[in-house]
């Protein structure tokens, strides 16, 4: 059988997301992890370039991970309403618009970041958010409040879908869960930590200073990102299936020869121009890599990004097309369904805890968010370390093959926690349970929120890694559209139904939502297999433009 026929057969049998993660027999000619994980295959396969983000040393990777910034959510809606005359319904509606544009703004910023670089987009987003945080304290009408929230959502959109791709740029499949859990910790943790400070700032300096301190934080974050955040856009060899269930790229399957860092040789067809020099003059000389200096790392743009053909229009359209991929749509639905309960919690915490019989001051409402913060830590540890262990264990039992659906079993615990947490929070508040019960419920809901963030994102990226830059936009569009709908109708829903009835309904809805993971455990692989033709068409479009990573 000739090479072309063999490749056609392999592509025909290929299933996106199914990878040979564990080399049980030690016979694969691929790069492997080191230490106690020597039988773990490195997916995706790294190049030999020391500036390939996959090849960065642990310190460099952790510094890049630490540069992921987050937004500030504050628990001072009641003081804002009292001072400005805006109703809680107006304020919650504005928050809903913000979440809507956090999602739809990704249609603009994600293509720009993939086209021209993630670093400049992060920096611009921080500056724009800083300016908005200075403006918001001067809003006095509902129109101004809505406008400020729309702009905050649009310019803050990179935090929603770009960070996940930055994480996957630098970590392998077998360790990705841990660092996506760390991202979820930063994202959800900051949302729960900010109210702790916001309450005390409001009591001591007034609600406007809550926003001024957000601006100060953004300024510090901008300086930190400028000095330490590196660009992670990198085009390496495109994926080429070598077996019916492997997405390891072709260079990884060639025999490996260890060389010193200064002498590592690489296939010239995928060399990045910025890092190459000639080993020696003359025709046919092989290129080698030159490590970037610190000053070069500070550059806003890479030459290779500026020379790519402009494909922004296509990248803005494809996330809408990806809504027809069942796995991607489910990831967005799952993410949004779990985030909804955070929105419900955040939108009712000030109302419940500051009202009778609890009568918490703003500082105490903020302090109660320490419980969700603990819940976030627990959820991150569960989905990160435990999740990666579970995926590797299940891959070993599956002949070394990892399926993205393996990670969905992490949702099993949410079958109990989501309905239990919602009933304790809403029904408990309706019956005036002791305040500790409500605070405990906040921690449970926060833990389930973190589980939903990490598992949903991981499922999408594991399933379609080569399309993940745009697929994540689809996920966020679905998630934030759901958040907008809930945020917009939250206050009338609670008012019309009452706490008890509203949260009993919420508990059953939450249970039904979590149960949907079993559908994808059973049929997810079949759905991924059915998408192979369209998958390859979009991968080839991105490869031709140099956007695969």
URDAGI-V467382 format. One record per pair of residues at least 6 apart in sequence whose C-alpha atoms are under 8 Angstrom apart, sorted by the first residue. I is the first residue (numbers start at 1). J is the second residue. D is the distance in Angstrom with one decimal. If there is no record, write none. Layout:
I;J;D / I;J;D
//
This chain:
7;241;7.8 / 7;242;7.6 / 10;241;6.3 / 10;242;6.4 / 10;243;5.8 / 10;244;5.4 / 11;241;6.3 / 11;244;7.3 / 12;244;7.9 / 13;243;8.0 / 13;244;4.8 / 13;245;7.4 / 14;241;6.6 / 14;243;7.3 / 14;244;4.7 / 14;245;5.6 / 14;246;7.2 / 14;529;7.7 / 14;532;7.4 / 15;244;7.2 / 15;245;6.1 / 15;246;8.0 / 15;525;7.8 / 15;528;6.4 / 15;529;5.1 / 15;532;6.5 / 16;247;7.4 / 16;463;5.8 / 16;464;6.0 / 16;528;6.2 / 16;529;6.9 / 16;532;6.8 / 16;535;7.7 / 17;247;7.3 / 17;403;6.6 / 17;404;6.2 / 17;462;5.4 / 17;463;3.9 / 17;464;5.8 / 17;465;7.3 / 17;528;7.8 / 18;245;5.4 / 18;246;6.2 / 18;247;7.1 / 18;401;6.8 / 18;402;5.8 / 18;403;5.0 / 18;404;7.0 / 18;463;7.4 / 19;43;8.0 / 19;245;5.6 / 19;246;4.3 / 19;247;5.5 / 19;248;7.2 / 19;401;5.7 / 19;402;5.4 / 19;403;7.0 / 20;41;7.2 / 20;245;6.6 / 20;246;5.3 / 20;247;7.6 / 20;248;7.7 / 20;400;5.8 / 20;401;4.5 / 20;402;6.2 / 21;40;5.8 / 21;41;5.2 / 21;42;7.5 / 21;43;7.3 / 21;174;7.5 / 21;392;7.6 / 21;395;6.9 / 21;400;5.8 / 21;401;5.7 / 21;402;5.8 / 22;39;5.7 / 22;40;4.7 / 22;41;5.9 / 22;392;7.5 / 22;395;6.7 / 22;396;6.4 / 22;399;8.0 / 22;400;4.4 / 22;401;6.7 / 23;39;5.1 / 23;40;6.2 / 23;41;6.5 / 23;400;6.1 / 24;39;6.6 / 24;396;7.4 / 24;399;7.4 / 24;400;6.1 / 26;39;6.7 / 28;253;7.3 / 29;252;7.3 / 29;253;4.9 / 29;254;6.1 / 29;255;5.7 / 29;256;7.5 / 30;41;6.7 / 30;42;7.6 / 30;45;7.9 / 30;252;4.8 / 30;253;4.6 / 30;254;6.8 / 30;255;7.3 / 30;256;7.6 / 31;41;6.1 / 31;42;5.7 / 31;45;6.9 / 31;252;5.9 / 31;253;7.7 / 31;256;7.6 / 32;38;5.8 / 32;39;6.4 / 32;40;5.6 / 32;41;4.5 / 32;42;5.2 / 33;39;6.9 / 33;40;5.5 / 33;41;6.3 / 33;42;6.1 / 40;174;7.6 / 42;172;6.3 / 42;173;7.4 / 42;174;7.8 / 43;172;5.6 / 43;173;5.6 / 43;174;7.7 / 43;247;7.7 / 43;248;6.0 / 44;172;6.3 / 44;173;7.1 / 44;247;7.7 / 44;248;6.0 / 44;249;6.9 / 45;248;6.2 / 45;249;6.0 / 45;251;7.4 / 45;252;5.3 / 46;52;7.3 / 46;54;5.9 / 46;55;6.8 / 46;236;7.8 / 46;252;7.4 / 47;55;7.8 / 47;236;6.7 / 47;237;7.8 / 47;251;7.9 / 47;266;7.0 / 48;55;7.8 / 48;264;5.8 / 48;265;6.5 / 48;266;5.9 / 49;55;7.3 / 49;264;7.3 / 49;266;7.6 / 49;289;5.9 / 50;56;6.6 / 50;261;7.2 / 50;289;7.4 / 50;291;6.3 / 51;291;6.3 / 51;292;7.1 / 52;234;6.7 / 53;61;7.7 / 53;169;6.3 / 53;170;4.8 / 53;232;6.1 / 53;234;7.5 / 54;169;6.9 / 54;170;4.6 / 54;171;6.0 / 54;172;7.3 / 55;170;7.8 / 56;170;7.6 / 61;170;6.7 / 63;228;7.2 / 63;229;7.6 / 64;228;7.2 / 64;229;5.7 / 64;230;6.7 / 65;167;6.8 / 65;183;7.8 / 67;224;7.4 / 67;225;5.9 / 67;228;7.2 / 67;229;5.9 / 68;163;6.5 / 68;183;7.5 / 68;186;7.9 / 69;159;7.2 / 69;186;7.7 / 69;187;7.9 / 69;221;7.2 / 70;159;6.4 / 70;186;6.9 / 70;187;5.7 / 70;190;6.7 / 71;156;7.6 / 71;159;7.6 / 71;187;7.6 / 71;190;7.2 / 71;191;7.1 / 72;190;6.7 / 72;191;5.9 / 72;194;5.9 / 72;214;6.7 / 73;190;7.9 / 73;191;5.3 / 73;192;7.6 / 73;194;6.1 / 73;195;6.7 / 74;191;7.8 / 74;194;6.0 / 74;195;4.8 / 74;198;5.8 / 74;199;8.0 / 74;210;7.6 / 75;195;4.9 / 75;198;6.4 / 75;199;6.6 / 75;346;7.6 / 75;350;6.6 / 75;362;7.5 / 75;365;7.2 / 75;366;6.2 / 76;195;7.8 / 76;198;7.0 / 76;199;6.6 / 76;202;7.2 / 76;207;6.7 / 76;350;7.4 / 76;362;6.6 / 77;88;6.9 / 77;91;7.0 / 77;350;7.1 / 78;88;7.2 / 78;350;6.8 / 78;351;7.6 / 79;207;6.7 / 80;86;7.5 / 80;207;6.7 / 81;87;5.5 / 81;88;6.3 / 81;91;7.7 / 84;140;5.6 / 84;141;7.6 / 85;140;7.9 / 86;140;7.9 / 86;141;7.1 / 86;142;6.6 / 88;491;7.5 / 89;488;7.9 / 89;491;5.7 / 89;492;7.7 / 90;142;6.6 / 91;145;7.6 / 92;347;6.7 / 92;487;5.9 / 92;488;6.6 / 92;490;7.6 / 92;491;7.5 / 93;146;7.8 / 93;487;6.0 / 93;488;4.6 / 93;489;7.7 / 94;145;6.5 / 94;146;4.9 / 94;149;5.7 / 94;150;7.6 / 94;488;8.0 / 95;149;6.5 / 95;484;7.9 / 95;487;6.7 / 96;483;6.6 / 96;484;4.2 / 96;485;7.1 / 96;486;7.4 / 96;487;4.5 / 96;488;5.5 / 97;146;7.1 / 97;149;6.4 / 97;150;5.8 / 97;153;7.6 / 97;484;6.0 / 97;488;7.8 / 98;149;4.8 / 98;150;5.0 / 98;151;7.6 / 98;152;6.4 / 98;153;4.4 / 98;154;7.6 / 98;484;7.8 / 99;153;6.1 / 99;480;5.5 / 99;481;7.5 / 99;483;6.4 / 99;484;5.8 / 100;153;7.2 / 100;477;7.9 / 100;480;5.2 / 100;481;5.4 / 100;483;7.1 / 100;484;5.2 / 101;150;6.1 / 101;151;7.8 / 101;153;4.7 / 101;154;5.0 / 101;157;7.0 / 101;480;7.8 / 102;152;8.0 / 102;153;4.3 / 102;154;5.5 / 102;155;7.8 / 102;156;6.3 / 102;157;4.3 / 102;158;7.9 / 102;160;6.6 / 102;480;6.9 / 103;153;7.9 / 103;157;6.4 / 103;160;7.1 / 103;473;7.4 / 103;476;5.2 / 103;477;4.7 / 103;478;7.8 / 103;479;7.5 / 103;480;5.2 / 103;481;7.1 / 104;154;7.5 / 104;157;7.8 / 104;476;7.9 / 104;477;5.8 / 105;153;7.2 / 105;154;4.7 / 105;155;7.2 / 105;157;5.3 / 105;158;7.9 / 106;154;7.8 / 106;157;5.5 / 106;158;6.3 / 106;160;7.5 / 106;161;6.8 / 106;473;5.9 / 106;476;7.8 / 106;477;7.9 / 107;315;8.0 / 107;316;5.3 / 107;319;7.6 / 107;473;6.6 / 108;316;6.7 / 109;121;7.1 / 109;157;7.2 / 109;158;6.2 / 110;158;6.9 / 110;161;7.3 / 110;162;6.5 / 110;469;7.3 / 110;470;7.3 / 110;473;7.2 / 111;312;5.4 / 111;315;5.5 / 111;316;6.3 / 111;470;7.7 / 112;121;7.5 / 112;312;6.6 / 113;119;7.7 / 113;120;7.7 / 113;121;5.9 / 113;162;8.0 / 114;233;7.1 / 114;469;7.5 / 114;547;7.0 / 115;305;6.3 / 115;306;7.7 / 115;308;7.3 / 115;310;7.0 / 115;311;7.2 / 115;312;6.9 / 115;547;7.7 / 116;301;6.7 / 116;302;7.7 / 116;305;5.2 / 116;306;6.1 / 117;231;6.6 / 117;232;7.9 / 117;233;6.2 / 117;300;7.9 / 117;301;6.3 / 117;302;7.3 / 117;305;6.6 / 118;162;7.6 / 118;231;6.2 / 118;232;7.1 / 118;233;7.0 / 119;229;6.9 / 119;230;6.7 / 119;231;5.3 / 119;232;8.0 / 119;300;6.5 / 119;301;7.8 / 120;300;5.5 / 120;301;7.2 / 121;158;7.4 / 122;158;6.8 / 123;222;6.1 / 123;225;7.0 / 123;226;7.0 / 125;155;5.5 / 125;156;5.8 / 125;157;8.0 / 125;158;7.1 / 126;156;7.6 / 126;218;5.9 / 126;219;7.5 / 126;221;7.3 / 126;222;5.9 / 127;218;7.2 / 127;219;7.3 / 127;222;7.0 / 128;155;6.2 / 128;156;7.9 / 129;152;6.2 / 129;155;6.5 / 129;156;6.4 / 129;215;7.5 / 129;218;7.2 / 130;214;7.4 / 130;215;4.6 / 130;216;7.5 / 130;218;5.5 / 130;219;6.6 / 131;215;7.2 / 132;148;6.8 / 132;151;7.5 / 132;152;6.4 / 133;211;5.5 / 133;212;6.4 / 133;214;6.4 / 133;215;5.3 / 134;211;6.9 / 134;212;6.0 / 134;215;6.2 / 135;148;7.8 / 136;145;7.2 / 136;148;6.3 / 136;211;7.3 / 137;208;5.1 / 137;211;6.8 / 137;212;8.0 / 139;145;5.8 / 160;476;6.8 / 161;472;5.7 / 161;473;5.9 / 161;476;6.5 / 162;469;7.7 / 163;183;7.7 / 164;180;6.9 / 164;183;7.5 / 164;457;7.6 / 164;472;7.9 / 165;468;7.1 / 165;469;6.1 / 165;472;8.0 / 166;232;6.5 / 167;176;7.5 / 167;179;6.8 / 167;180;6.7 / 167;183;7.9 / 168;176;6.6 / 169;232;6.2 / 169;233;7.4 / 169;549;7.3 / 170;232;7.4 / 171;179;7.8 / 173;462;7.5 / 174;388;6.4 / 174;391;7.8 / 174;392;7.1 / 175;388;6.4 / 176;388;7.8 / 176;458;7.9 / 177;383;7.0 / 177;384;5.1 / 177;385;7.5 / 177;387;6.5 / 177;388;5.7 / 177;454;7.4 / 177;458;6.7 / 178;383;7.2 / 178;384;3.7 / 178;385;5.5 / 178;387;7.5 / 178;388;6.6 / 179;384;6.9 / 180;384;7.2 / 180;454;6.0 / 180;457;8.0 / 180;458;7.4 / 181;380;4.9 / 181;381;7.3 / 181;383;6.2 / 181;384;4.9 / 181;450;7.8 / 181;454;5.5 / 182;380;6.5 / 182;384;7.4 / 184;380;6.8 / 184;450;6.0 / 184;453;6.3 / 184;454;6.1 / 185;376;6.0 / 185;377;6.5 / 185;380;5.9 / 185;450;7.2 / 188;373;8.0 / 188;376;6.7 / 188;446;7.8 / 188;449;7.8 / 188;450;6.6 / 189;372;7.9 / 189;373;5.5 / 189;376;6.0 / 189;377;7.7 / 192;369;5.5 / 192;370;7.1 / 192;372;6.2 / 192;373;5.6 / 193;369;6.6 / 193;370;6.8 / 193;373;6.4 / 194;366;8.0 / 195;365;7.8 / 195;366;4.6 / 195;367;7.4 / 195;369;6.5 / 196;363;7.1 / 196;365;7.6 / 196;366;3.9 / 196;367;4.7 / 196;368;7.3 / 196;369;6.0 / 196;370;7.0 / 197;363;7.8 / 197;366;6.7 / 197;367;7.9 / 198;207;7.8 / 198;210;5.6 / 198;363;7.4 / 198;366;6.5 / 199;361;8.0 / 199;362;4.7 / 199;363;3.8 / 199;364;6.9 / 199;365;6.6 / 199;366;4.7 / 199;367;7.3 / 200;362;7.1 / 200;363;4.5 / 200;366;7.3 / 201;207;7.1 / 201;209;6.8 / 201;210;6.0 / 201;363;7.8 / 202;208;7.7 / 202;209;7.1 / 202;210;6.4 / 202;362;7.0 / 202;363;7.4 / 203;362;6.7 / 203;363;6.4 / 226;298;7.0 / 227;298;6.8 / 228;298;8.0 / 230;297;5.9 / 230;298;7.1 / 231;297;7.4 / 233;549;7.3 / 234;549;5.7 / 235;270;7.3 / 235;272;7.4 / 235;546;6.3 / 235;547;6.5 / 235;548;5.9 / 235;549;4.9 / 236;270;5.8 / 236;271;7.5 / 236;548;7.3 / 236;549;5.8 / 237;249;7.0 / 237;250;7.7 / 237;251;7.3 / 237;270;5.7 / 237;549;7.9 / 238;249;6.6 / 238;543;6.6 / 238;548;6.5 / 238;549;7.5 / 239;247;6.3 / 239;248;6.5 / 239;249;4.4 / 239;250;6.9 / 239;466;7.9 / 240;247;6.6 / 240;248;7.0 / 240;249;5.1 / 240;250;5.7 / 241;247;5.2 / 241;248;6.6 / 241;249;6.8 / 241;250;7.5 / 242;248;7.3 / 242;249;7.7 / 242;250;7.1 / 245;401;7.5 / 262;288;7.6 / 262;289;7.0 / 262;290;7.4 / 263;288;6.6 / 263;289;7.7 / 264;288;6.4 / 264;289;7.1 / 265;286;7.4 / 265;287;6.9 / 265;288;5.7 / 265;289;7.8 / 266;287;7.3 / 266;288;7.1 / 268;286;7.4 / 268;287;6.8 / 272;304;6.8 / 273;303;7.8 / 273;304;6.6 / 274;302;7.6 / 274;303;6.6 / 274;304;6.8 / 275;289;5.3 / 275;290;5.2 / 275;291;6.7 / 275;292;7.2 / 276;287;6.0 / 276;288;5.6 / 276;289;4.9 / 276;290;6.0 / 277;287;5.7 / 277;288;5.8 / 277;289;6.6 / 277;290;7.0 / 278;285;6.6 / 278;286;6.4 / 278;287;4.7 / 278;288;6.3 / 279;285;6.5 / 279;286;6.1 / 279;287;5.8 / 279;288;6.3 / 280;286;7.8 / 308;545;6.5 / 308;546;6.7 / 309;545;6.1 / 311;545;7.4 / 315;470;6.8 / 318;470;6.9 / 319;470;5.5 / 319;471;5.9 / 319;473;5.9 / 319;474;4.9 / 320;474;6.5 / 322;328;6.9 / 322;329;7.6 / 322;471;6.6 / 322;474;6.5 / 323;329;5.4 / 323;474;6.4 / 325;531;7.2 / 326;527;6.9 / 327;460;6.9 / 327;463;7.8 / 327;520;7.9 / 327;524;6.8 / 327;527;7.1 / 327;528;7.1 / 328;460;5.7 / 328;471;6.7 / 328;474;7.2 / 328;475;6.4 / 329;474;7.3 / 329;475;6.5 / 329;478;7.2 / 331;456;4.9 / 331;457;6.7 / 331;459;6.7 / 331;460;5.9 / 331;475;6.1 / 332;456;7.2 / 332;474;7.0 / 332;475;3.8 / 332;476;6.2 / 332;477;7.4 / 332;478;5.1 / 332;479;5.1 / 333;475;7.5 / 333;478;6.1 / 333;479;6.0 / 334;452;6.7 / 334;456;6.1 / 334;479;7.9 / 334;513;7.5 / 334;514;7.7 / 335;452;5.5 / 335;453;5.6 / 335;456;5.5 / 335;457;7.5 / 335;475;7.6 / 335;479;5.9 / 336;478;6.8 / 336;479;3.7 / 336;480;6.6 / 336;482;5.9 / 336;483;6.6 / 337;479;7.4 / 337;482;7.5 / 337;510;7.6 / 337;513;6.9 / 338;448;7.0 / 338;449;5.2 / 338;452;5.4 / 338;453;7.4 / 339;449;5.7 / 339;452;7.4 / 339;453;7.6 / 339;479;7.6 / 339;483;7.1 / 340;482;7.3 / 340;483;5.7 / 340;486;6.8 / 341;445;6.9 / 341;449;7.3 / 342;445;7.0 / 342;446;6.8 / 342;449;6.6 / 343;483;7.1 / 343;486;7.6 / 343;487;6.7 / 344;486;7.7 / 344;487;7.6 / 344;490;7.0 / 345;442;7.3 / 345;445;7.9 / 347;487;7.7 / 347;490;7.4 / 347;491;7.9 / 349;365;7.4 / 350;362;7.9 / 350;365;6.5 / 352;358;7.8 / 352;429;7.0 / 353;359;6.2 / 353;360;5.5 / 353;365;6.3 / 354;360;4.5 / 354;361;6.3 / 354;362;7.3 / 354;365;7.0 / 357;432;7.0 / 358;435;7.1 / 368;439;6.2 / 369;439;7.8 / 369;442;7.6 / 371;439;6.1 / 371;440;6.5 / 371;442;6.3 / 371;443;4.7 / 372;442;5.4 / 372;443;3.9 / 372;444;7.2 / 372;445;7.4 / 372;446;4.9 / 372;447;7.2 / 373;443;7.0 / 373;446;7.4 / 374;443;6.5 / 375;442;8.0 / 375;443;4.5 / 375;444;6.0 / 375;445;7.7 / 375;446;5.3 / 375;447;4.4 / 376;443;7.6 / 376;446;5.7 / 376;447;4.9 / 376;449;7.9 / 376;450;5.9 / 377;447;7.6 / 378;447;6.4 / 379;446;7.9 / 379;447;4.6 / 379;448;6.8 / 379;450;5.5 / 379;451;5.6 / 380;447;7.9 / 380;450;6.4 / 380;451;7.0 / 380;454;7.9 / 382;451;7.8 / 383;410;6.9 / 383;451;6.1 / 383;454;6.7 / 383;455;7.0 / 387;407;6.7 / 387;410;7.0 / 390;406;7.8 / 390;407;7.4 / 391;402;7.0 / 391;406;5.9 / 391;407;6.1 / 392;402;7.4 / 394;402;7.3 / 394;406;6.8 / 395;401;5.0 / 395;402;4.6 / 395;403;7.5 / 403;525;7.7 / 404;458;7.9 / 404;459;5.6 / 404;462;5.5 / 404;463;5.8 / 405;459;7.0 / 405;520;6.9 / 405;521;5.3 / 405;524;6.8 / 405;525;7.6 / 406;521;7.5 / 407;455;6.7 / 407;458;7.8 / 407;459;7.0 / 408;455;6.5 / 408;459;7.3 / 408;517;6.5 / 408;521;6.9 / 409;517;7.9 / 409;521;7.9 / 410;451;7.6 / 410;455;7.2 / 411;451;7.3 / 411;452;7.7 / 411;455;7.8 / 411;514;7.0 / 411;517;7.3 / 414;448;6.2 / 414;514;6.8 / 415;511;5.9 / 415;514;6.2 / 415;515;7.2 / 416;511;8.0 / 417;444;6.4 / 417;445;7.4 / 417;448;6.8 / 418;444;7.6 / 418;445;6.4 / 418;448;6.5 / 418;507;6.8 / 418;510;6.2 / 418;511;6.8 / 419;506;7.6 / 419;507;4.1 / 419;508;6.5 / 419;510;6.1 / 419;511;6.0 / 420;507;7.2 / 421;441;4.9 / 421;442;7.3 / 421;444;5.6 / 421;445;5.7 / 422;441;7.2 / 422;445;7.2 / 422;503;6.1 / 422;504;7.7 / 422;506;6.9 / 422;507;5.6 / 423;503;5.9 / 423;504;6.1 / 423;507;6.3 / 424;437;7.0 / 424;438;6.7 / 424;441;5.9 / 425;437;7.6 / 425;438;5.2 / 425;441;5.4 / 425;442;7.1 / 425;503;7.9 / 426;499;5.4 / 426;500;5.8 / 426;502;7.6 / 426;503;5.2 / 426;504;7.8 / 427;499;6.3 / 427;500;4.4 / 427;501;7.8 / 427;503;6.5 / 427;504;7.2 / 428;437;7.4 / 428;438;6.9 / 428;500;7.9 / 429;438;7.0 / 429;499;7.2 / 429;500;8.0 / 430;499;5.6 / 430;500;5.6 / 457;472;7.7 / 460;468;7.3 / 460;471;7.4 / 460;472;7.4 / 461;468;5.4 / 461;471;7.9 / 461;472;7.8 / 463;528;7.5 / 464;471;7.7 / 466;539;6.6 / 466;548;6.0 / 466;549;6.9 / 467;538;7.7 / 467;539;6.7 / 467;548;7.7 / 493;502;7.1 / 494;502;6.1 / 539;548;7.5 / 542;548;5.9
//
